Amino acid sequence: MYLHIGKDIVINDKDIISILNLNYVKNTKTYKKMYKNLEEKKAIINIADNKEKTFILTKEKSVEKAYISNISVNTLIKRVI
């Protein structure tokens, strides 16, 4: 099954590692370290238009990638279930 995360982008739900609420995690050391690591690899795709709500971490064929979306965690989870 595929998950629409905004801006005509869909991802395979089997590739999702986590869907995180940015309001809760953006100031944590773990998130900052993960973000910096992915940013260095140019593996962050921001589709939020300055309304960042979620951080979606994926792994496809051993390649980690992250999406930043303006769709809430609750809405994304409802779409997956």
Secondary structure as GFF3:
##gff-version 3
##sequence-region A 1 81
A	DSSP	beta_strand	2	6	.	.	.	ID=ss1
A	DSSP	beta_strand	9	12	.	.	.	ID=ss2
A	DSSP	three_ten_helix	13	15	.	.	.	ID=ss3
A	DSSP	beta_strand	16	21	.	.	.	ID=ss4
A	DSSP	alpha_helix	22	25	.	.	.	ID=ss5
A	DSSP	alpha_helix	29	40	.	.	.	ID=ss6
A	DSSP	beta_strand	44	46	.	.	.	ID=ss7
A	DSSP	beta_strand	54	60	.	.	.	ID=ss8
A	DSSP	beta_strand	63	69	.	.	.	ID=ss9
A	DSSP	alpha_helix	73	80	.	.	.	ID=ss10
###
